[in-house]
Amino acid sequence: MTNAIDIQTEGKMLLVKATGKLTKEAYQEFVPLVEQMVHQHGKVRILFAMHDFHGWEAGALWEDMKFDLKHFRDIERLAIVGETKWEKGMAMFCAPFTTAKIKYFDVADIDAATIWLRSDEAAK
């Protein structure tokens, strides 16, 4: 299965669209961009949108764990947008690895996810 990752930035917000399986190479593209944004803005906000997502390759999972440990406090909010129930479980799985406010949104609610990330109100 091929991997496609599309990353866009807007101020301190990072929009990541992932399909297929995340690879180590995707992290080699993603991590330096996050680190640059953290250096520039302090805490960042990430929208992680999954479409036909099939998890991580072993090397990518290791990169993800290293990223989580290094950037434990650098992510202010994480919006996870997905299509299936297991993707919703990812929001709960991510919680111990970050101090970010995490919220799951169904794929139909991607606009609400973006509004939530941009807002300055506390997440509920």
Order of alpha helices (4+ residues) and beta strands (2+ residues): beta-beta-alpha-beta-alpha-beta-alpha-beta-alpha
